[in-house]
């Protein structure tokens, strides 16, 4: 992220990853805003990914608090 900022003057980045990529950015404290659309779909399978996935290879991070700005 520092390299993107330095080379391309990027101040803000839209992250549209899957649960693993989102979780990796969250673990590195690189997410400061979350926009979430809830769709009326349910998947009860045990192998479905969540919005933020963890991995045994990543360092453990405490839960991150986001605050509601608008609805």
mmCIF file as Biopython writes it, N, C-alpha, C and O atoms, coordinates in Angstrom:
data_model
#
loop_
_atom_site.group_PDB
_atom_site.id
_atom_site.type_symbol
_atom_site.label_atom_id
_atom_site.label_alt_id
_atom_site.label_comp_id
_atom_site.label_asym_id
_atom_site.label_entity_id
_atom_site.label_seq_id
_atom_site.pdbx_PDB_ins_code
_atom_site.Cartn_x
_atom_site.Cartn_y
_atom_site.Cartn_z
_atom_site.occupancy
_atom_site.B_iso_or_equiv
_atom_site.auth_seq_id
_atom_site.auth_asym_id
_atom_site.pdbx_PDB_model_num
ATOM 1   N N  . UNK A ? 1  ? 0.816   -1.170  0.000  1.0 0.0 1  A 1 
ATOM 2   C CA . UNK A ? 1  ? 0.000   0.000   0.000  1.0 0.0 1  A 1 
ATOM 3   C C  . UNK A ? 1  ? 0.876   1.256   0.000  1.0 0.0 1  A 1 
ATOM 4   O O  . UNK A ? 1  ? 0.564   2.239   -0.672 1.0 0.0 1  A 1 
ATOM 5   N N  . UNK A ? 2  ? 1.957   1.213   0.749  1.0 0.0 2  A 1 
ATOM 6   C CA . UNK A ? 2  ? 2.870   2.363   0.745  1.0 0.0 2  A 1 
ATOM 7   C C  . UNK A ? 2  ? 3.469   2.573   -0.643 1.0 0.0 2  A 1 
ATOM 8   O O  . UNK A ? 2  ? 3.654   3.711   -1.076 1.0 0.0 2  A 1 
ATOM 9   N N  . UNK A ? 3  ? 3.771   1.484   -1.338 1.0 0.0 3  A 1 
ATOM 10  C CA . UNK A ? 3  ? 4.330   1.575   -2.684 1.0 0.0 3  A 1 
ATOM 11  C C  . UNK A ? 3  ? 3.314   2.166   -3.663 1.0 0.0 3  A 1 
ATOM 12  O O  . UNK A ? 3  ? 3.671   2.994   -4.501 1.0 0.0 3  A 1 
ATOM 13  N N  . UNK A ? 4  ? 2.050   1.746   -3.561 1.0 0.0 4  A 1 
ATOM 14  C CA . UNK A ? 4  ? 1.008   2.323   -4.415 1.0 0.0 4  A 1 
ATOM 15  C C  . UNK A ? 4  ? 0.848   3.820   -4.161 1.0 0.0 4  A 1 
ATOM 16  O O  . UNK A ? 4  ? 0.681   4.604   -5.095 1.0 0.0 4  A 1 
ATOM 17  N N  . UNK A ? 5  ? 0.899   4.204   -2.893 1.0 0.0 5  A 1 
ATOM 18  C CA . UNK A ? 5  ? 0.787   5.620   -2.537 1.0 0.0 5  A 1 
ATOM 19  C C  . UNK A ? 5  ? 1.957   6.407   -3.112 1.0 0.0 5  A 1 
ATOM 20  O O  . UNK A ? 5  ? 1.769   7.479   -3.686 1.0 0.0 5  A 1 
ATOM 21  N N  . UNK A ? 6  ? 3.146   5.879   -2.958 1.0 0.0 6  A 1 
ATOM 22  C CA . UNK A ? 6  ? 4.351   6.577   -3.405 1.0 0.0 6  A 1 
ATOM 23  C C  . UNK A ? 6  ? 4.444   6.646   -4.934 1.0 0.0 6  A 1 
ATOM 24  O O  . UNK A ? 6  ? 4.724   7.709   -5.488 1.0 0.0 6  A 1 
ATOM 25  N N  . UNK A ? 7  ? 4.213   5.531   -5.608 1.0 0.0 7  A 1 
ATOM 26  C CA . UNK A ? 7  ? 4.392   5.486   -7.057 1.0 0.0 7  A 1 
ATOM 27  C C  . UNK A ? 7  ? 3.246   6.121   -7.852 1.0 0.0 7  A 1 
ATOM 28  O O  . UNK A ? 7  ? 3.472   6.725   -8.900 1.0 0.0 7  A 1 
ATOM 29  N N  . UNK A ? 8  ? 2.004   5.977   -7.340 1.0 0.0 8  A 1 
ATOM 30  C CA . UNK A ? 8  ? 0.851   6.395   -8.127 1.0 0.0 8  A 1 
ATOM 31  C C  . UNK A ? 8  ? -0.027  7.435   -7.435 1.0 0.0 8  A 1 
ATOM 32  O O  . UNK A ? 8  ? -1.091  7.784   -7.948 1.0 0.0 8  A 1 
ATOM 33  N N  . UNK A ? 9  ? 0.401   7.930   -6.285 1.0 0.0 9  A 1 
ATOM 34  C CA . UNK A ? 9  ? -0.359  8.928   -5.514 1.0 0.0 9  A 1 
ATOM 35  C C  . UNK A ? 9  ? -1.779  8.461   -5.207 1.0 0.0 9  A 1 
ATOM 36  O O  . UNK A ? 9  ? -2.718  9.257   -5.231 1.0 0.0 9  A 1 
ATOM 37  N N  . UNK A ? 10 ? -1.933  7.182   -4.921 1.0 0.0 10 A 1 
ATOM 38  C CA . UNK A ? 10 ? -3.246  6.625   -4.580 1.0 0.0 10 A 1 
ATOM 39  C C  . UNK A ? 10 ? -3.505  6.870   -3.097 1.0 0.0 10 A 1 
ATOM 40  O O  . UNK A ? 10 ? -2.754  6.411   -2.236 1.0 0.0 10 A 1 
ATOM 41  N N  . UNK A ? 11 ? -4.586  7.603   -2.815 1.0 0.0 11 A 1 
ATOM 42  C CA . UNK A ? 11 ? -4.960  7.871   -1.429 1.0 0.0 11 A 1 
ATOM 43  C C  . UNK A ? 11 ? -6.060  6.939   -0.946 1.0 0.0 11 A 1 
ATOM 44  O O  . UNK A ? 11 ? -6.161  6.645   0.245  1.0 0.0 11 A 1 
ATOM 45  N N  . UNK A ? 12 ? -6.882  6.480   -1.879 1.0 0.0 12 A 1 
ATOM 46  C CA . UNK A ? 12 ? -8.034  5.673   -1.528 1.0 0.0 12 A 1 
ATOM 47  C C  . UNK A ? 12 ? -8.144  4.516   -2.512 1.0 0.0 12 A 1 
ATOM 48  O O  . UNK A ? 12 ? -7.952  4.694   -3.715 1.0 0.0 12 A 1 
ATOM 49  N N  . UNK A ? 13 ? -8.455  3.329   -1.995 1.0 0.0 13 A 1 
ATOM 50  C CA . UNK A ? 13 ? -8.512  2.133   -2.824 1.0 0.0 13 A 1 
ATOM 51  C C  . UNK A ? 13 ? -9.799  1.371   -2.510 1.0 0.0 13 A 1 
ATOM 52  O O  . UNK A ? 13 ? -10.134 1.148   -1.346 1.0 0.0 13 A 1 
ATOM 53  N N  . UNK A ? 14 ? -10.509 0.979   -3.555 1.0 0.0 14 A 1 
ATOM 54  C CA . UNK A ? 14 ? -11.700 0.147   -3.385 1.0 0.0 14 A 1 
ATOM 55  C C  . UNK A ? 14 ? -11.261 -1.306  -3.385 1.0 0.0 14 A 1 
ATOM 56  O O  . UNK A ? 14 ? -10.680 -1.783  -4.359 1.0 0.0 14 A 1 
ATOM 57  N N  . UNK A ? 15 ? -11.531 -1.995  -2.320 1.0 0.0 15 A 1 
ATOM 58  C CA . UNK A ? 15 ? -11.158 -3.399  -2.181 1.0 0.0 15 A 1 
ATOM 59  C C  . UNK A ? 15 ? -12.389 -4.243  -2.465 1.0 0.0 15 A 1 
ATOM 60  O O  . UNK A ? 15 ? -13.372 -4.167  -1.728 1.0 0.0 15 A 1 
ATOM 61  N N  . UNK A ? 16 ? -12.353 -5.040  -3.515 1.0 0.0 16 A 1 
ATOM 62  C CA . UNK A ? 16 ? -13.472 -5.911  -3.873 1.0 0.0 16 A 1 
ATOM 63  C C  . UNK A ? 16 ? -13.021 -7.363  -3.865 1.0 0.0 16 A 1 
ATOM 64  O O  . UNK A ? 16 ? -13.303 -8.121  -4.793 1.0 0.0 16 A 1 
ATOM 65  N N  . UNK A ? 17 ? -12.337 -7.726  -2.835 1.0 0.0 17 A 1 
ATOM 66  C CA . UNK A ? 17 ? -11.800 -9.073  -2.764 1.0 0.0 17 A 1 
ATOM 67  C C  . UNK A ? 17 ? -12.791 -10.059 -2.184 1.0 0.0 17 A 1 
ATOM 68  O O  . UNK A ? 17 ? -13.921 -9.707  -1.844 1.0 0.0 17 A 1 
ATOM 69  N N  . UNK A ? 18 ? -12.354 -11.283 -2.079 1.0 0.0 18 A 1 
ATOM 70  C CA . UNK A ? 18 ? -13.117 -12.303 -1.380 1.0 0.0 18 A 1 
ATOM 71  C C  . UNK A ? 18 ? -12.766 -12.264 0.092  1.0 0.0 18 A 1 
ATOM 72  O O  . UNK A ? 18 ? -12.044 -11.375 0.544  1.0 0.0 18 A 1 
ATOM 73  N N  . UNK A ? 19 ? -13.274 -13.222 0.832  1.0 0.0 19 A 1 
ATOM 74  C CA . UNK A ? 19 ? -13.070 -13.235 2.276  1.0 0.0 19 A 1 
ATOM 75  C C  . UNK A ? 19 ? -11.618 -13.301 2.704  1.0 0.0 19 A 1 
ATOM 76  O O  . UNK A ? 19 ? -11.248 -12.688 3.705  1.0 0.0 19 A 1 
ATOM 77  N N  . UNK A ? 20 ? -10.789 -14.024 1.978  1.0 0.0 20 A 1 
ATOM 78  C CA . UNK A ? 20 ? -9.369  -14.161 2.349  1.0 0.0 20 A 1 
ATOM 79  C C  . UNK A ? 20 ? -8.626  -12.835 2.124  1.0 0.0 20 A 1 
ATOM 80  O O  . UNK A ? 20 ? -7.879  -12.385 2.993  1.0 0.0 20 A 1 
ATOM 81  N N  . UNK A ? 21 ? -8.833  -12.217 0.958  1.0 0.0 21 A 1 
ATOM 82  C CA . UNK A ? 21 ? -8.177  -10.937 0.682  1.0 0.0 21 A 1 
ATOM 83  C C  . UNK A ? 21 ? -8.672  -9.861  1.646  1.0 0.0 21 A 1 
ATOM 84  O O  . UNK A ? 21 ? -7.876  -9.088  2.179  1.0 0.0 21 A 1 
ATOM 85  N N  . UNK A ? 22 ? -9.982  -9.810  1.869  1.0 0.0 22 A 1 
ATOM 86  C CA . UNK A ? 22 ? -10.526 -8.843  2.822  1.0 0.0 22 A 1 
ATOM 87  C C  . UNK A ? 22 ? -9.948  -9.056  4.221  1.0 0.0 22 A 1 
ATOM 88  O O  . UNK A ? 22 ? -9.573  -8.100  4.899  1.0 0.0 22 A 1 
ATOM 89  N N  . UNK A ? 23 ? -9.882  -10.312 4.641  1.0 0.0 23 A 1 
ATOM 90  C CA . UNK A ? 23 ? -9.340  -10.627 5.961  1.0 0.0 23 A 1 
ATOM 91  C C  . UNK A ? 23 ? -7.874  -10.257 6.086  1.0 0.0 23 A 1 
ATOM 92  O O  . UNK A ? 23 ? -7.436  -9.806  7.144  1.0 0.0 23 A 1 
ATOM 93  N N  . UNK A ? 24 ? -7.112  -10.442 5.020  1.0 0.0 24 A 1 
ATOM 94  C CA . UNK A ? 24 ? -5.695  -10.086 5.030  1.0 0.0 24 A 1 
ATOM 95  C C  . UNK A ? 24 ? -5.519  -8.581  5.185  1.0 0.0 24 A 1 
ATOM 96  O O  . UNK A ? 24 ? -4.695  -8.133  5.982  1.0 0.0 24 A 1 
ATOM 97  N N  . UNK A ? 25 ? -6.287  -7.796  4.428  1.0 0.0 25 A 1 
ATOM 98  C CA . UNK A ? 25 ? -6.217  -6.338  4.561  1.0 0.0 25 A 1 
ATOM 99  C C  . UNK A ? 25 ? -6.669  -5.894  5.944  1.0 0.0 25 A 1 
ATOM 100 O O  . UNK A ? 25 ? -6.086  -4.975  6.518  1.0 0.0 25 A 1 
ATOM 101 N N  . UNK A ? 26 ? -7.700  -6.536  6.488  1.0 0.0 26 A 1 
ATOM 102 C CA . UNK A ? 26 ? -8.189  -6.197  7.820  1.0 0.0 26 A 1 
ATOM 103 C C  . UNK A ? 26 ? -7.140  -6.510  8.877  1.0 0.0 26 A 1 
ATOM 104 O O  . UNK A ? 26 ? -6.943  -5.725  9.804  1.0 0.0 26 A 1 
ATOM 105 N N  . UNK A ? 27 ? -6.466  -7.648  8.749  1.0 0.0 27 A 1 
ATOM 106 C CA . UNK A ? 27 ? -5.413  -8.017  9.703  1.0 0.0 27 A 1 
ATOM 107 C C  . UNK A ? 27 ? -4.257  -7.026  9.706  1.0 0.0 27 A 1 
ATOM 108 O O  . UNK A ? 27 ? -3.573  -6.872  10.718 1.0 0.0 27 A 1 
ATOM 109 N N  . UNK A ? 28 ? -4.036  -6.361  8.593  1.0 0.0 28 A 1 
ATOM 110 C CA . UNK A ? 28 ? -2.953  -5.377  8.500  1.0 0.0 28 A 1 
ATOM 111 C C  . UNK A ? 28 ? -3.440  -3.959  8.795  1.0 0.0 28 A 1 
ATOM 112 O O  . UNK A ? 28 ? -2.719  -2.986  8.572  1.0 0.0 28 A 1 
ATOM 113 N N  . UNK A ? 29 ? -4.670  -3.853  9.300  1.0 0.0 29 A 1 
ATOM 114 C CA . UNK A ? 29 ? -5.282  -2.550  9.644  1.0 0.0 29 A 1 
ATOM 115 C C  . UNK A ? 29 ? -5.321  -1.606  8.450  1.0 0.0 29 A 1 
ATOM 116 O O  . UNK A ? 29 ? -5.089  -0.406  8.599  1.0 0.0 29 A 1 
ATOM 117 N N  . UNK A ? 30 ? -5.613  -2.136  7.274  1.0 0.0 30 A 1 
ATOM 118 C CA . UNK A ? 30 ? -5.653  -1.338  6.053  1.0 0.0 30 A 1 
ATOM 119 C C  . UNK A ? 30 ? -7.077  -1.008  5.612  1.0 0.0 30 A 1 
ATOM 120 O O  . UNK A ? 30 ? -7.265  -0.401  4.558  1.0 0.0 30 A 1 
ATOM 121 N N  . UNK A ? 31 ? -8.074  -1.393  6.393  1.0 0.0 31 A 1 
ATOM 122 C CA . UNK A ? 31 ? -9.458  -1.074  6.070  1.0 0.0 31 A 1 
ATOM 123 C C  . UNK A ? 31 ? -9.963  -0.079  7.100  1.0 0.0 31 A 1 
ATOM 124 O O  . UNK A ? 31 ? -9.962  -0.354  8.300  1.0 0.0 31 A 1 
ATOM 125 N N  . UNK A ? 32 ? -10.396 1.084   6.616  1.0 0.0 32 A 1 
ATOM 126 C CA . UNK A ? 32 ? -10.918 2.090   7.540  1.0 0.0 32 A 1 
ATOM 127 C C  . UNK A ? 32 ? -12.370 2.459   7.256  1.0 0.0 32 A 1 
ATOM 128 O O  . UNK A ? 32 ? -12.953 3.298   7.943  1.0 0.0 32 A 1 
ATOM 129 N N  . UNK A ? 33 ? -12.950 1.819   6.230  1.0 0.0 33 A 1 
ATOM 130 C CA . UNK A ? 33 ? -14.346 2.085   5.893  1.0 0.0 33 A 1 
ATOM 131 C C  . UNK A ? 33 ? -14.936 0.833   5.263  1.0 0.0 33 A 1 
ATOM 132 O O  . UNK A ? 33 ? -14.256 0.117   4.529  1.0 0.0 33 A 1 
ATOM 133 N N  . UNK A ? 34 ? -16.197 0.577   5.553  1.0 0.0 34 A 1 
ATOM 134 C CA . UNK A ? 34 ? -16.863 -0.615  5.034  1.0 0.0 34 A 1 
ATOM 135 C C  . UNK A ? 34 ? -18.238 -0.228  4.527  1.0 0.0 34 A 1 
ATOM 136 O O  . UNK A ? 34 ? -19.049 0.312   5.280  1.0 0.0 34 A 1 
ATOM 137 N N  . UNK A ? 35 ? -18.507 -0.498  3.260  1.0 0.0 35 A 1 
ATOM 138 C CA . UNK A ? 35 ? -19.845 -0.343  2.693  1.0 0.0 35 A 1 
ATOM 139 C C  . UNK A ? 35 ? -20.376 -1.742  2.449  1.0 0.0 35 A 1 
ATOM 140 O O  . UNK A ? 35 ? -19.711 -2.561  1.814  1.0 0.0 35 A 1 
ATOM 141 N N  . UNK A ? 36 ? -21.562 -2.017  2.945  1.0 0.0 36 A 1 
ATOM 142 C CA . UNK A ? 36 ? -22.088 -3.371  2.907  1.0 0.0 36 A 1 
ATOM 143 C C  . UNK A ? 36 ? -23.515 -3.368  2.374  1.0 0.0 36 A 1 
ATOM 144 O O  . UNK A ? 36 ? -24.364 -2.623  2.864  1.0 0.0 36 A 1 
ATOM 145 N N  . UNK A ? 37 ? -23.773 -4.190  1.386  1.0 0.0 37 A 1 
ATOM 146 C CA . UNK A ? 37 ? -25.118 -4.386  0.859  1.0 0.0 37 A 1 
ATOM 147 C C  . UNK A ? 37 ? -25.562 -5.778  1.281  1.0 0.0 37 A 1 
ATOM 148 O O  . UNK A ? 37 ? -24.864 -6.764  1.042  1.0 0.0 37 A 1 
ATOM 149 N N  . UNK A ? 38 ? -26.712 -5.848  1.901  1.0 0.0 38 A 1 
ATOM 150 C CA . UNK A ? 38 ? -27.223 -7.137  2.356  1.0 0.0 38 A 1 
ATOM 151 C C  . UNK A ? 38 ? -28.266 -7.623  1.365  1.0 0.0 38 A 1 
ATOM 152 O O  . UNK A ? 38 ? -29.248 -6.933  1.091  1.0 0.0 38 A 1 
ATOM 153 N N  . UNK A ? 39 ? -28.044 -8.821  0.827  1.0 0.0 39 A 1 
ATOM 154 C CA . UNK A ? 39 ? -28.965 -9.427  -0.133 1.0 0.0 39 A 1 
ATOM 155 C C  . UNK A ? 39 ? -29.717 -10.569 0.550  1.0 0.0 39 A 1 
ATOM 156 O O  . UNK A ? 39 ? -29.159 -11.246 1.414  1.0 0.0 39 A 1 
ATOM 157 N N  . UNK A ? 40 ? -30.971 -10.787 0.174  1.0 0.0 40 A 1 
ATOM 158 C CA . UNK A ? 40 ? -31.773 -11.837 0.813  1.0 0.0 40 A 1 
ATOM 159 C C  . UNK A ? 40 ? -31.421 -13.237 0.304  1.0 0.0 40 A 1 
ATOM 160 O O  . UNK A ? 40 ? -32.226 -13.901 -0.349 1.0 0.0 40 A 1 
ATOM 161 N N  . UNK A ? 41 ? -30.204 -13.663 0.620  1.0 0.0 41 A 1 
ATOM 162 C CA . UNK A ? 41 ? -29.715 -14.984 0.202  1.0 0.0 41 A 1 
ATOM 163 C C  . UNK A ? 41 ? -29.125 -15.676 1.425  1.0 0.0 41 A 1 
ATOM 164 O O  . UNK A ? 41 ? -28.423 -15.045 2.215  1.0 0.0 41 A 1 
ATOM 165 N N  . UNK A ? 42 ? -29.396 -16.935 1.586  1.0 0.0 42 A 1 
ATOM 166 C CA . UNK A ? 42 ? -28.836 -17.700 2.698  1.0 0.0 42 A 1 
ATOM 167 C C  . UNK A ? 42 ? -28.106 -18.918 2.145  1.0 0.0 42 A 1 
ATOM 168 O O  . UNK A ? 42 ? -28.618 -19.617 1.270  1.0 0.0 42 A 1 
ATOM 169 N N  . UNK A ? 43 ? -26.904 -19.166 2.666  1.0 0.0 43 A 1 
ATOM 170 C CA . UNK A ? 43 ? -26.126 -20.340 2.279  1.0 0.0 43 A 1 
ATOM 171 C C  . UNK A ? 43 ? -25.706 -21.032 3.569  1.0 0.0 43 A 1 
ATOM 172 O O  . UNK A ? 43 ? -24.845 -20.532 4.293  1.0 0.0 43 A 1 
ATOM 173 N N  . UNK A ? 44 ? -26.291 -22.142 3.848  1.0 0.0 44 A 1 
ATOM 174 C CA . UNK A ? 44 ? -26.012 -22.833 5.099  1.0 0.0 44 A 1 
ATOM 175 C C  . UNK A ? 44 ? -24.886 -23.841 5.025  1.0 0.0 44 A 1 
ATOM 176 O O  . UNK A ? 44 ? -24.646 -24.571 5.987  1.0 0.0 44 A 1 
ATOM 177 N N  . UNK A ? 45 ? -24.186 -23.896 3.893  1.0 0.0 45 A 1 
ATOM 178 C CA . UNK A ? 45 ? -23.106 -24.884 3.784  1.0 0.0 45 A 1 
ATOM 179 C C  . UNK A ? 45 ? -21.939 -24.503 4.689  1.0 0.0 45 A 1 
ATOM 180 O O  . UNK A ? 45 ? -21.697 -23.323 4.943  1.0 0.0 45 A 1 
ATOM 181 N N  . UNK A ? 46 ? -21.233 -25.491 5.161  1.0 0.0 46 A 1 
ATOM 182 C CA . UNK A ? 46 ? -20.131 -25.242 6.096  1.0 0.0 46 A 1 
ATOM 183 C C  . UNK A ? 46 ? -18.875 -24.732 5.410  1.0 0.0 46 A 1 
ATOM 184 O O  . UNK A ? 46 ? -17.973 -24.237 6.085  1.0 0.0 46 A 1 
ATOM 185 N N  . UNK A ? 47 ? -18.790 -24.838 4.084  1.0 0.0 47 A 1 
ATOM 186 C CA . UNK A ? 47 ? -17.580 -24.401 3.390  1.0 0.0 47 A 1 
ATOM 187 C C  . UNK A ? 47 ? -17.754 -23.056 2.679  1.0 0.0 47 A 1 
ATOM 188 O O  . UNK A ? 47 ? -16.882 -22.660 1.905  1.0 0.0 47 A 1 
ATOM 189 N N  . UNK A ? 48 ? -18.854 -22.352 2.924  1.0 0.0 48 A 1 
ATOM 190 C CA . UNK A ? 48 ? -19.045 -21.046 2.276  1.0 0.0 48 A 1 
ATOM 191 C C  . UNK A ? 48 ? -18.184 -19.997 2.981  1.0 0.0 48 A 1 
ATOM 192 O O  . UNK A ? 48 ? -18.041 -20.012 4.203  1.0 0.0 48 A 1 
ATOM 193 N N  . UNK A ? 49 ? -17.617 -19.090 2.188  1.0 0.0 49 A 1 
ATOM 194 C CA . UNK A ? 49 ? -16.739 -18.061 2.731  1.0 0.0 49 A 1 
ATOM 195 C C  . UNK A ? 49 ? -17.542 -16.930 3.357  1.0 0.0 49 A 1 
ATOM 196 O O  . UNK A ? 49 ? -18.680 -16.670 2.966  1.0 0.0 49 A 1 
ATOM 197 N N  . UNK A ? 50 ? -16.944 -16.273 4.321  1.0 0.0 50 A 1 
ATOM 198 C CA . UNK A ? 50 ? -17.563 -15.124 4.956  1.0 0.0 50 A 1 
ATOM 199 C C  . UNK A ? 50 ? -16.952 -13.852 4.374  1.0 0.0 50 A 1 
ATOM 200 O O  . UNK A ? 50 ? -16.088 -13.916 3.500  1.0 0.0 50 A 1 
ATOM 201 N N  . UNK A ? 51 ? -17.397 -12.713 4.856  1.0 0.0 51 A 1 
ATOM 202 C CA . UNK A ? 51 ? -16.899 -11.432 4.362  1.0 0.0 51 A 1 
ATOM 203 C C  . UNK A ? 51 ? -15.417 -11.255 4.686  1.0 0.0 51 A 1 
ATOM 204 O O  . UNK A ? 51 ? -14.658 -10.723 3.876  1.0 0.0 51 A 1 
ATOM 205 N N  . UNK A ? 52 ? -15.011 -11.703 5.874  1.0 0.0 52 A 1 
ATOM 206 C CA . UNK A ? 52 ? -13.615 -11.620 6.297  1.0 0.0 52 A 1 
ATOM 207 C C  . UNK A ? 52 ? -13.182 -12.988 6.789  1.0 0.0 52 A 1 
ATOM 208 O O  . UNK A ? 52 ? -13.687 -13.474 7.801  1.0 0.0 52 A 1 
ATOM 209 N N  . UNK A ? 53 ? -12.255 -13.610 6.086  1.0 0.0 53 A 1 
ATOM 210 C CA . UNK A ? 53 ? -11.742 -14.932 6.445  1.0 0.0 53 A 1 
ATOM 211 C C  . UNK A ? 53 ? -10.404 -14.792 7.164  1.0 0.0 53 A 1 
ATOM 212 O O  . UNK A ? 53 ? -9.649  -13.849 6.928  1.0 0.0 53 A 1 
ATOM 213 N N  . UNK A ? 54 ? -10.136 -15.734 8.029  1.0 0.0 54 A 1 
ATOM 214 C CA . UNK A ? 54 ? -8.834  -15.792 8.686  1.0 0.0 54 A 1 
ATOM 215 C C  . UNK A ? 54 ? -8.088  -17.020 8.179  1.0 0.0 54 A 1 
ATOM 216 O O  . UNK A ? 54 ? -8.655  -17.882 7.508  1.0 0.0 54 A 1 
ATOM 217 N N  . UNK A ? 55 ? -6.831  -17.075 8.511  1.0 0.0 55 A 1 
ATOM 218 C CA . UNK A ? 55 ? -5.998  -18.197 8.105  1.0 0.0 55 A 1 
ATOM 219 C C  . UNK A ? 55 ? -5.051  -18.518 9.247  1.0 0.0 55 A 1 
ATOM 220 O O  . UNK A ? 55 ? -4.630  -17.612 9.966  1.0 0.0 55 A 1 
ATOM 221 N N  . UNK A ? 56 ? -4.709  -19.777 9.431  1.0 0.0 56 A 1 
ATOM 222 C CA . UNK A ? 56 ? -3.746  -20.112 10.477 1.0 0.0 56 A 1 
ATOM 223 C C  . UNK A ? 56 ? -2.365  -19.522 10.198 1.0 0.0 56 A 1 
ATOM 224 O O  . UNK A ? 56 ? -1.525  -19.460 11.095 1.0 0.0 56 A 1 
ATOM 225 N N  . UNK A ? 57 ? -2.125  -19.088 8.958  1.0 0.0 57 A 1 
ATOM 226 C CA . UNK A ? 57 ? -0.829  -18.525 8.586  1.0 0.0 57 A 1 
ATOM 227 C C  . UNK A ? 57 ? -0.721  -17.038 8.925  1.0 0.0 57 A 1 
ATOM 228 O O  . UNK A ? 57 ? 0.374   -16.477 8.888  1.0 0.0 57 A 1 
ATOM 229 N N  . UNK A ? 58 ? -1.845  -16.394 9.254  1.0 0.0 58 A 1 
ATOM 230 C CA . UNK A ? 58 ? -1.842  -14.965 9.570  1.0 0.0 58 A 1 
ATOM 231 C C  . UNK A ? 58 ? -1.792  -14.762 11.070 1.0 0.0 58 A 1 
ATOM 232 O O  . UNK A ? 58 ? -2.232  -15.617 11.838 1.0 0.0 58 A 1 
ATOM 233 N N  . UNK A ? 59 ? -1.254  -13.626 11.482 1.0 0.0 59 A 1 
ATOM 234 C CA . UNK A ? 59 ? -1.228  -13.320 12.902 1.0 0.0 59 A 1 
ATOM 235 C C  . UNK A ? 59 ? -2.649  -13.082 13.400 1.0 0.0 59 A 1 
ATOM 236 O O  . UNK A ? 59 ? -3.504  -12.593 12.661 1.0 0.0 59 A 1 
ATOM 237 N N  . UNK A ? 60 ? -2.888  -13.434 14.655 1.0 0.0 60 A 1 
ATOM 238 C CA . UNK A ? 60 ? -4.205  -13.254 15.259 1.0 0.0 60 A 1 
ATOM 239 C C  . UNK A ? 60 ? -4.434  -11.783 15.538 1.0 0.0 60 A 1 
ATOM 240 O O  . UNK A ? 60 ? -3.574  -11.106 16.101 1.0 0.0 60 A 1 
ATOM 241 N N  . UNK A ? 61 ? -5.597  -11.291 15.142 1.0 0.0 61 A 1 
ATOM 242 C CA . UNK A ? 61 ? -5.969  -9.898  15.364 1.0 0.0 61 A 1 
ATOM 243 C C  . UNK A ? 61 ? -7.241  -9.859  16.192 1.0 0.0 61 A 1 
ATOM 244 O O  . UNK A ? 61 ? -8.106  -10.720 16.035 1.0 0.0 61 A 1 
ATOM 245 N N  . UNK A ? 62 ? -7.368  -8.873  17.071 1.0 0.0 62 A 1 
ATOM 246 C CA . UNK A ? 62 ? -8.627  -8.726  17.806 1.0 0.0 62 A 1 
ATOM 247 C C  . UNK A ? 62 ? -9.722  -8.238  16.858 1.0 0.0 62 A 1 
ATOM 248 O O  . UNK A ? 62 ? -9.417  -7.738  15.775 1.0 0.0 62 A 1 
ATOM 249 N N  . UNK A ? 63 ? -10.988 -8.373  17.245 1.0 0.0 63 A 1 
ATOM 250 C CA . UNK A ? 63 ? -12.073 -7.875  16.399 1.0 0.0 63 A 1 
ATOM 251 C C  . UNK A ? 63 ? -11.921 -6.375  16.129 1.0 0.0 63 A 1 
ATOM 252 O O  . UNK A ? 63 ? -11.410 -5.630  16.965 1.0 0.0 63 A 1 
ATOM 253 N N  . UNK A ? 64 ? -12.369 -5.952  14.955 1.0 0.0 64 A 1 
ATOM 254 C CA . UNK A ? 64 ? -12.282 -4.553  14.547 1.0 0.0 64 A 1 
ATOM 255 C C  . UNK A ? 64 ? -13.673 -3.930  14.649 1.0 0.0 64 A 1 
ATOM 256 O O  . UNK A ? 64 ? -14.646 -4.494  14.149 1.0 0.0 64 A 1 
ATOM 257 N N  . UNK A ? 65 ? -13.765 -2.783  15.289 1.0 0.0 65 A 1 
ATOM 258 C CA . UNK A ? 65 ? -15.036 -2.072  15.403 1.0 0.0 65 A 1 
ATOM 259 C C  . UNK A ? 65 ? -15.188 -1.072  14.268 1.0 0.0 65 A 1 
ATOM 260 O O  . UNK A ? 65 ? -14.291 -0.272  14.002 1.0 0.0 65 A 1 
ATOM 261 N N  . UNK A ? 66 ? -16.329 -1.129  13.607 1.0 0.0 66 A 1 
ATOM 262 C CA . UNK A ? 66 ? -16.710 -0.113  12.626 1.0 0.0 66 A 1 
ATOM 263 C C  . UNK A ? 66 ? -17.919 0.606   13.220 1.0 0.0 66 A 1 
ATOM 264 O O  . UNK A ? 66 ? -18.689 0.011   13.974 1.0 0.0 66 A 1 
ATOM 265 N N  . UNK A ? 67 ? -18.086 1.875   12.883 1.0 0.0 67 A 1 
ATOM 266 C CA . UNK A ? 67 ? -19.184 2.651   13.402 1.0 0.0 67 A 1 
ATOM 267 C C  . UNK A ? 67 ? -20.114 3.065   12.265 1.0 0.0 67 A 1 
ATOM 268 O O  . UNK A ? 67 ? -19.661 3.480   11.198 1.0 0.0 67 A 1 
ATOM 269 N N  . UNK A ? 68 ? -21.422 2.946   12.504 1.0 0.0 68 A 1 
ATOM 270 C CA . UNK A ? 68 ? -22.408 3.276   11.490 1.0 0.0 68 A 1 
ATOM 271 C C  . UNK A ? 68 ? -22.458 4.780   11.266 1.0 0.0 68 A 1 
ATOM 272 O O  . UNK A ? 68 ? -22.693 5.547   12.199 1.0 0.0 68 A 1 
ATOM 273 N N  . UNK A ? 69 ? -22.233 5.199   10.015 1.0 0.0 69 A 1 
ATOM 274 C CA . UNK A ? 69 ? -22.268 6.617   9.649  1.0 0.0 69 A 1 
ATOM 275 C C  . UNK A ? 69 ? -23.615 6.989   9.057  1.0 0.0 69 A 1 
ATOM 276 O O  . UNK A ? 69 ? -24.146 8.060   9.349  1.0 0.0 69 A 1 
ATOM 277 N N  . UNK A ? 70 ? -24.173 6.115   8.226  1.0 0.0 70 A 1 
ATOM 278 C CA . UNK A ? 70 ? -25.487 6.379   7.640  1.0 0.0 70 A 1 
ATOM 279 C C  . UNK A ? 70 ? -26.124 5.077   7.196  1.0 0.0 70 A 1 
ATOM 280 O O  . UNK A ? 70 ? -25.459 4.048   7.075  1.0 0.0 70 A 1 
ATOM 281 N N  . UNK A ? 71 ? -27.418 5.140   6.958  1.0 0.0 71 A 1 
ATOM 282 C CA . UNK A ? 71 ? -28.156 3.960   6.534  1.0 0.0 71 A 1 
ATOM 283 C C  . UNK A ? 71 ? -29.138 4.364   5.441  1.0 0.0 71 A 1 
ATOM 284 O O  . UNK A ? 71 ? -29.874 3.519   4.929  1.0 0.0 71 A 1 
#
